[in-house]
């Protein structure tokens, strides 16, 4: 059942309960009303009869006066007057009155409200002569009929008001919950991949807040999608640039080397075909071929280092980093470069180690290209994982900083920094890049370390033996 239907049923039940309570209150007040009316009429009729009898005590012929008295008493509402002869006893009017009361009034209402019929007998004595008995009978038929009619009218009005209130509340509820439909449609469009979803801010403050957050989510998804497209384009650009560099190196360096080897081979073949080979020519040709082979080997080694540092898999991350720092220091003596490694990095897995290497490599490349720094330092250590690395107990902290010109105010990541950031985020890490207060740039990377169970001592010894 939908929320709208549940709220509608709840409101209907509450209004129906209120209607039932109002009807019960009216029925509960009907009994005291009838009893109060009966007591009032009984007291009034007694006073009238006694006053009338007292007024005809000195009359010689009281019969006409008594008849006029009885006729006037018959006009009173809710009572009946009967003249009984002297030898008659008080009759039982209960069944007669009950049948009259039930005429047009439900039995259950009569049982709840109607009082027991009451008959008062007053002797019609004038002087020493008794002219019969006056029976005063309370008859609540009219009163019950009036109360039942009032109750029907009030119940009908209450029912109409309840239905009207229910209709108004349901209409208001439908209007209030209308934003739910637009929210559902918006979420369905987001699920279908439409990021241009924007909802109108209408309805209650809660709906406006949810709509605003949904619009913000759609904007974020749209921005992320654009960033992903831009990143893919940049990655393709990096890939194409890398391929062009490799093609250029192969063309500019490998091509001449191969030509030199072929030329040397042709020279050797020509020299060998003669009867008297020129030893000097043979030696020069062999030296040229050897030099071309060394150049090809150097080119191949450099290209392999660009693709994947060979020292990583052979000697580990620390040795690869020290080799990287040494190569930069040899090529750029104007920058004082230092490397500090506080812990043993051999426990790192291959992906984390390669990411740490690429971070240091790209950071040092940017320092030597753009910072104009005199000093630079790279530090690696294991630290306790910060809260943003949820689920990790420890992290590898990589910090590279320099004392150069620092970041410009409107800095945008280049392809290298974007690739570095993507590598870090792929492993669930965090990357920060900021200007140092004392000048220069500081890059900090935190990589989560997976939990590794320690091997038992026997297994460690077995591993050492291998």
KAZI-V418789 format. One record per run of one state. SS is the DSSP state (alpha for helix, beta for strand, coil for the rest). FROM is the first residue (numbers start at 1). TO is the last residue. If there is no record, write none. Layout:
ss from to
SS FROM TO
SS FROM TO
This chain:
ss from to
coil 1 2
alpha 3 55
coil 56 62
alpha 63 73
coil 74 78
beta 79 84
coil 85 93
alpha 94 101
coil 102 106
alpha 107 113
coil 114 118
beta 119 126
coil 127 128
beta 129 138
coil 139 140
alpha 141 176
coil 177 177
alpha 178 191
coil 192 204
alpha 205 273
coil 274 278
alpha 279 307
coil 308 309
alpha 310 315
coil 316 316
alpha 317 331
coil 332 335
beta 336 341
coil 342 349
alpha 350 371
coil 372 374
beta 375 384
coil 385 393
beta 394 402
coil 403 414
alpha 415 426
coil 427 429
beta 430 435
coil 436 440
beta 441 448
coil 449 456
alpha 457 465
coil 466 466
